[in-house]
Amino acid sequence: CHADNFERLSRVETLASEKSLTVPQVSLAFTLSHPLDLYAIVGVLHPDECQANLVALDLELTPTEIAWLDLKQDDR
């Protein structure tokens, strides 16, 4: 419950809407875009959820979008 996290969520919702994606798809793409050695653990209940997550693997966020989502800049 931190104001910065609510702002991040708002930005993810905005970007997801603009790209006709879901919040989880943009969130997963954001996590996978980091140069660190990160491994996202994703769980699904239905095949549709798995298909939706696969979309995130092909989603390439721009460096500007990543910085905006991470609150490092106010404009894109």
Residue pairs with C-beta under 8 A, 6 or more apart in sequence:
4 71
7 71
8 69
8 70
8 71
9 23
11 68
11 69
11 71
12 23
12 26
12 27
12 30
12 69
13 23
15 21
15 26
15 65
15 68
15 69
16 22
16 23
16 25
16 26
19 26
19 59
21 55
21 59
22 52
24 52
24 53
24 56
25 52
25 53
25 55
25 56
25 59
26 56
26 59
26 61
26 69
28 40
28 42
28 53
28 56
29 56
29 59
29 60
29 61
30 61
30 66
30 69
30 70
31 38
31 40
32 38
32 40
32 56
32 57
33 60
33 61
33 66
42 53
44 50
44 53
61 69
64 73
64 76
65 76
67 73
68 74
68 75
68 76
